[in-house]
């Protein structure tokens, strides 16, 4: 009624005039109108121009992406990148919101407070084959025995250059990722072939042993140990091991070391060819390496 125009003046009566005539506080009027509006079901509508794809359709596309992905637990950034590959152009924040509303986000672990870091620099290199990181983890077989897994990761392209499983995991088995990676990256396995390459490792007994260090000297690899009790210094290898656990070791069981070894090599290929790296613009590790050496060939 407040919006009704007066037949004599043509102007609206207004809330203030009507409340004065009825001797009714305006605050009560607005409170009652707010309650009435809250009781009416309103259709959720995005303000501004409507997108080409609705939230419901986007949620279905996200489900398809998550189902088709060879990995589990991918976050909204990688989902956004895979949607772009399907020519579905949406904002990353919208993908995050839709995944939250549809409960499609992977569960995350709560962090904890850290003290001052002894390692405050960067371990990322500008090109492949400048620094590799090597580390080890373990996997419990169905037989009840533990198998040791050794991995080597490039700090520049983030690709897995070598992976191996053995029981027991001694210093000689720890060299197997290098025996795989050196011929593939440098063409042969001979004295001084890997000059200019540094190897980041922790203070595990296999990596600081005399036999392991002598092999590094033979190949021309510079030993680069990380700080004691500072896993951040070997973060590239640590991050790959986390991915390996989340995408394979925690999802499968293995009867024998040989079965585990075969699955590790298949995962290495799948990771290098299909895993998306955010700092590389959501490209795969293999494409980063190939693009770098293709650029060197063109420059030559």
Secondary structure as UniProt FT lines:
FT   TURN            2..3
FT   TURN            7..9
FT   HELIX           15..22
FT   HELIX           26..39
FT   HELIX           55..68
FT   HELIX           76..85
FT   TURN            86..87
FT   HELIX           92..101
FT   TURN            102..103
FT   TURN            128..129
FT   STRAND          131..140
FT   TURN            142..143
FT   STRAND          146..154
FT   TURN            155..157
FT   STRAND          160..166
FT   TURN            171..172
FT   HELIX           173..175
FT   HELIX           176..186
FT   TURN            191..196
FT   STRAND          198..201
FT   TURN            205..207
FT   HELIX           210..219
FT   STRAND          222..225
FT   TURN            228..229
FT   HELIX           231..234
FT   HELIX           235..244
FT   HELIX           245..249
FT   TURN            250..251
FT   HELIX           257..274
FT   STRAND          276..277
FT   HELIX           278..280
FT   STRAND          283..284
FT   HELIX           285..299
//
